[in-house]
């Protein structure tokens, strides 16, 4: 063991971290031991920990099933990362992820969300209780819905969110549920059946069930629908991979997705901030905000790439646009500037609604303590409606301006 690595490991052991096989783990010299709790943390054989931002809180367990590699992750209380690679991601209280995971930047697991083995995620946001099965690729989407561990949104095993197009772009984020209602933890769950897929960018509302084996390519904003379908009809037709169709829908769905992320940023910065405590320290809050910021930046960047390709097509390049793109291409510089301003200035919505809602949250914290899930679930129907109106106002502020 290198001398620097040995010193860090010894420091962690002295402060109470359980490391059954100290000689087997690797810790980067940039890692700050003060950001790793000594209370109930277990680091099993073969784990690697890197990154000056890495934060590991009480009761976290790494590598129980297989070695874990951590790079600049924020790991909350009682989180179990049982095997795999994790980079620039956030895991809030009581999250569990099984082995063979590949979780990359921009990913957020909120309280008690989880995933079984062999799951690939990037730029993915999972609200409390959302559960992923095994052998899933679920990048570039946000999923909410559900009320508790027994009544949760779920993605079945062998599911794919298709996030890369034949046109070679990733303007494909899918909003499964939404932010204004989803954060209230009182919505009907969403079920995406195993061995199926969702083609982004899609919008799904609460209460949707997509049957196993179904590939869904559209939007469904009517609640409580069962969607099912068999194999696609066989065919062999002329096709140009560079051609774009449904450009206005793609643009619209991207704007709605970004608007929801901006509403979530307001929620994180204003509401989540009220819950800063021993189990949710300021460092964790900072990581949550910064990670969501990565997600907003990614979505604007990907939409910019899409608009650039669309501009080439509209300008008579080798590819074509099927159907007029309207003026979304011409307006894009102004649109992008507006989105960037919303990102940097962190729009916060109607002040009156915001104050009414945050006062209700503060009252809940004073009554029961700073446990996020407990307080949110105890809000009155009137307070919940106030919060929904506040956050939906942020979404509408963006969409009303940018979508015809």
PEHUUR-V22938 format. One record per backbone hydrogen bond with DSSP energy under -0.5 kcal/mol. CO is the residue of the C=O (numbers start at 1). NH is the residue of the N-H. E is the energy in kcal/mol with one decimal. If there is no record, write none. Layout:
co->CO nh->NH e->E
co->CO nh->NH e->E
//
This chain:
co->2 nh->6 e->-3.0
co->3 nh->7 e->-2.2
co->4 nh->8 e->-2.1
co->5 nh->9 e->-2.5
co->6 nh->10 e->-2.6
co->7 nh->11 e->-2.2
co->8 nh->12 e->-2.2
co->9 nh->13 e->-2.5
co->10 nh->14 e->-2.3
co->11 nh->15 e->-1.5
co->12 nh->16 e->-0.5
co->12 nh->17 e->-2.4
co->13 nh->16 e->-1.2
co->17 nh->19 e->-0.7
co->18 nh->43 e->-2.6
co->19 nh->22 e->-0.7
co->21 nh->24 e->-2.2
co->22 nh->25 e->-1.0
co->26 nh->49 e->-2.7
co->28 nh->31 e->-1.7
co->31 nh->33 e->-0.7
co->32 nh->35 e->-2.2
co->33 nh->36 e->-1.7
co->35 nh->37 e->-0.5
co->35 nh->56 e->-2.8
co->38 nh->40 e->-0.8
co->39 nh->59 e->-2.3
co->41 nh->18 e->-2.8
co->42 nh->44 e->-0.5
co->42 nh->62 e->-2.8
co->44 nh->47 e->-1.4
co->47 nh->26 e->-2.1
co->48 nh->70 e->-2.8
co->49 nh->28 e->-2.8
co->50 nh->72 e->-2.0
co->51 nh->54 e->-1.0
co->55 nh->75 e->-3.4
co->56 nh->37 e->-3.0
co->57 nh->60 e->-1.6
co->58 nh->78 e->-2.2
co->60 nh->42 e->-2.3
co->61 nh->81 e->-2.2
co->62 nh->44 e->-2.6
co->67 nh->84 e->-2.2
co->68 nh->48 e->-2.8
co->69 nh->86 e->-2.4
co->70 nh->50 e->-2.8
co->71 nh->88 e->-2.9
co->73 nh->55 e->-2.6
co->73 nh->75 e->-0.6
co->74 nh->76 e->-0.6
co->74 nh->91 e->-2.9
co->75 nh->57 e->-2.3
co->76 nh->79 e->-1.3
co->77 nh->94 e->-2.5
co->79 nh->61 e->-2.8
co->79 nh->81 e->-0.5
co->80 nh->82 e->-0.7
co->80 nh->97 e->-2.9
co->81 nh->63 e->-2.9
co->82 nh->65 e->-1.3
co->82 nh->66 e->-2.1
co->83 nh->101 e->-2.0
co->84 nh->69 e->-2.7
co->85 nh->103 e->-2.9
co->86 nh->71 e->-2.2
co->88 nh->106 e->-1.6
co->88 nh->107 e->-0.5
co->89 nh->74 e->-2.4
co->90 nh->109 e->-2.8
co->91 nh->76 e->-3.2
co->92 nh->95 e->-1.2
co->93 nh->112 e->-2.1
co->95 nh->80 e->-2.6
co->96 nh->115 e->-2.2
co->97 nh->82 e->-2.9
co->99 nh->118 e->-2.2
co->101 nh->85 e->-2.4
co->102 nh->104 e->-0.6
co->102 nh->121 e->-2.4
co->103 nh->87 e->-2.6
co->104 nh->107 e->-1.0
co->105 nh->123 e->-2.1
co->107 nh->90 e->-2.3
co->108 nh->110 e->-0.6
co->108 nh->126 e->-2.9
co->109 nh->92 e->-2.8
co->110 nh->113 e->-2.1
co->111 nh->129 e->-1.4
co->113 nh->96 e->-1.3
co->114 nh->132 e->-2.3
co->115 nh->98 e->-2.0
co->117 nh->135 e->-2.2
co->118 nh->136 e->-1.0
co->119 nh->102 e->-2.8
co->119 nh->121 e->-0.5
co->120 nh->138 e->-2.7
co->121 nh->104 e->-2.9
co->122 nh->140 e->-2.9
co->123 nh->141 e->-0.7
co->124 nh->108 e->-2.8
co->125 nh->127 e->-0.5
co->125 nh->143 e->-2.6
co->126 nh->110 e->-2.6
co->127 nh->130 e->-1.8
co->130 nh->114 e->-2.2
co->131 nh->155 e->-2.1
co->132 nh->116 e->-1.7
co->133 nh->116 e->-0.8
co->134 nh->158 e->-2.6
co->136 nh->120 e->-3.0
co->136 nh->138 e->-0.5
co->137 nh->161 e->-2.6
co->140 nh->174 e->-1.5
co->141 nh->125 e->-2.2
co->142 nh->176 e->-3.1
co->143 nh->127 e->-2.5
co->145 nh->153 e->-1.1
co->146 nh->187 e->-0.6
co->151 nh->147 e->-2.5
co->151 nh->148 e->-1.0
co->153 nh->131 e->-2.4
co->154 nh->192 e->-2.5
co->155 nh->133 e->-2.4
co->156 nh->159 e->-0.6
co->157 nh->195 e->-2.4
co->159 nh->137 e->-2.2
co->160 nh->162 e->-0.8
co->160 nh->198 e->-2.1
co->161 nh->163 e->-0.7
co->162 nh->200 e->-2.2
co->165 nh->168 e->-2.2
co->169 nh->165 e->-1.9
co->170 nh->172 e->-1.9
co->174 nh->142 e->-2.1
co->174 nh->176 e->-0.7
co->175 nh->177 e->-0.8
co->175 nh->204 e->-2.6
co->176 nh->144 e->-2.3
co->178 nh->182 e->-0.8
co->179 nh->183 e->-2.2
co->181 nh->184 e->-1.3
co->181 nh->186 e->-0.5
co->182 nh->185 e->-1.6
co->187 nh->146 e->-1.5
co->188 nh->207 e->-0.6
co->189 nh->207 e->-0.6
co->190 nh->154 e->-2.3
co->191 nh->193 e->-0.6
co->191 nh->210 e->-2.9
co->192 nh->156 e->-3.5
co->194 nh->213 e->-2.2
co->196 nh->160 e->-1.5
co->197 nh->216 e->-2.8
co->198 nh->162 e->-2.4
co->198 nh->200 e->-0.7
co->202 nh->175 e->-2.3
co->203 nh->220 e->-2.7
co->204 nh->177 e->-3.2
co->205 nh->208 e->-0.9
co->206 nh->224 e->-1.0
co->208 nh->191 e->-2.5
co->209 nh->211 e->-0.6
co->209 nh->227 e->-3.0
co->210 nh->193 e->-2.7
co->211 nh->214 e->-1.5
co->214 nh->197 e->-2.2
co->214 nh->216 e->-0.6
co->216 nh->199 e->-2.7
co->220 nh->205 e->-1.8
co->221 nh->223 e->-0.6
co->225 nh->209 e->-2.7
co->225 nh->227 e->-0.6
co->227 nh->211 e->-3.2
co->239 nh->241 e->-0.6
co->240 nh->243 e->-2.2
co->244 nh->322 e->-3.4
co->246 nh->250 e->-2.2
co->247 nh->251 e->-2.5
co->248 nh->252 e->-2.8
co->249 nh->253 e->-2.9
co->250 nh->254 e->-1.9
co->251 nh->255 e->-2.3
co->252 nh->256 e->-2.5
co->253 nh->257 e->-2.1
co->254 nh->258 e->-2.7
co->255 nh->259 e->-2.7
co->256 nh->260 e->-1.9
co->257 nh->261 e->-2.0
co->258 nh->262 e->-2.3
co->259 nh->263 e->-1.9
co->260 nh->264 e->-2.3
co->261 nh->265 e->-2.2
co->262 nh->266 e->-1.9
co->263 nh->267 e->-2.1
co->264 nh->268 e->-2.8
co->265 nh->269 e->-2.9
co->266 nh->270 e->-2.4
co->266 nh->271 e->-0.6
co->267 nh->271 e->-1.5
co->267 nh->272 e->-2.5
co->268 nh->273 e->-0.8
co->271 nh->274 e->-1.4
co->272 nh->275 e->-1.9
co->273 nh->276 e->-1.5
co->280 nh->277 e->-1.6
co->281 nh->284 e->-0.7
co->281 nh->285 e->-2.0
co->282 nh->286 e->-2.5
co->283 nh->287 e->-2.0
co->284 nh->288 e->-2.3
co->285 nh->289 e->-2.4
co->286 nh->290 e->-2.6
co->287 nh->291 e->-2.4
co->288 nh->292 e->-2.1
co->289 nh->293 e->-2.1
co->290 nh->294 e->-1.7
co->291 nh->295 e->-1.5
co->292 nh->296 e->-2.3
co->293 nh->297 e->-2.5
co->294 nh->298 e->-2.4
co->295 nh->299 e->-2.0
co->296 nh->300 e->-2.1
co->297 nh->301 e->-2.4
co->298 nh->302 e->-2.6
co->299 nh->303 e->-2.1
co->300 nh->304 e->-2.2
co->301 nh->305 e->-2.0
co->302 nh->306 e->-2.0
co->303 nh->307 e->-2.6
co->304 nh->308 e->-2.1
co->305 nh->309 e->-2.0
co->306 nh->310 e->-2.5
co->307 nh->311 e->-2.3
co->308 nh->312 e->-1.8
co->309 nh->313 e->-2.2
co->310 nh->314 e->-2.7
co->311 nh->315 e->-1.6
co->312 nh->317 e->-1.9
co->313 nh->316 e->-1.7
co->320 nh->244 e->-1.5
co->320 nh->322 e->-0.5
co->321 nh->323 e->-0.9
co->325 nh->328 e->-1.4
co->327 nh->331 e->-2.3
co->328 nh->332 e->-0.5
co->329 nh->332 e->-0.9
co->331 nh->335 e->-2.7
co->332 nh->336 e->-3.6
co->333 nh->337 e->-2.0
co->334 nh->338 e->-2.1
co->335 nh->339 e->-2.4
co->336 nh->340 e->-2.6
co->337 nh->341 e->-2.1
co->338 nh->342 e->-2.2
co->339 nh->343 e->-2.1
co->340 nh->344 e->-2.6
co->341 nh->345 e->-2.6
co->342 nh->346 e->-1.0
co->342 nh->347 e->-0.9
co->350 nh->354 e->-2.4
co->351 nh->355 e->-2.4
co->352 nh->356 e->-2.4
co->353 nh->357 e->-2.4
co->354 nh->358 e->-2.8
co->355 nh->359 e->-2.5
co->356 nh->360 e->-1.5
co->357 nh->361 e->-2.2
co->358 nh->362 e->-2.8
co->359 nh->363 e->-2.2
co->360 nh->364 e->-1.9
co->361 nh->365 e->-2.4
co->362 nh->366 e->-2.6
co->363 nh->367 e->-1.6
co->364 nh->368 e->-2.5
co->365 nh->369 e->-2.4
co->369 nh->371 e->-1.0
co->370 nh->372 e->-0.8
co->371 nh->375 e->-2.3
co->372 nh->376 e->-2.5
co->373 nh->377 e->-2.3
co->374 nh->378 e->-0.9
co->375 nh->378 e->-0.5
co->376 nh->379 e->-1.3
co->380 nh->384 e->-2.7
co->381 nh->385 e->-2.2
co->382 nh->386 e->-1.9
co->383 nh->387 e->-2.4
co->384 nh->388 e->-2.5
co->385 nh->389 e->-2.4
co->386 nh->390 e->-2.2
co->387 nh->391 e->-2.5
co->388 nh->392 e->-3.1
co->389 nh->393 e->-1.7
co->390 nh->394 e->-1.0
co->391 nh->395 e->-1.9
co->392 nh->396 e->-3.0
co->393 nh->397 e->-1.9
co->394 nh->398 e->-1.2
co->395 nh->398 e->-0.6
co->395 nh->399 e->-2.7
co->396 nh->400 e->-2.6
co->398 nh->402 e->-1.7
co->399 nh->403 e->-2.7
co->402 nh->404 e->-0.5
//
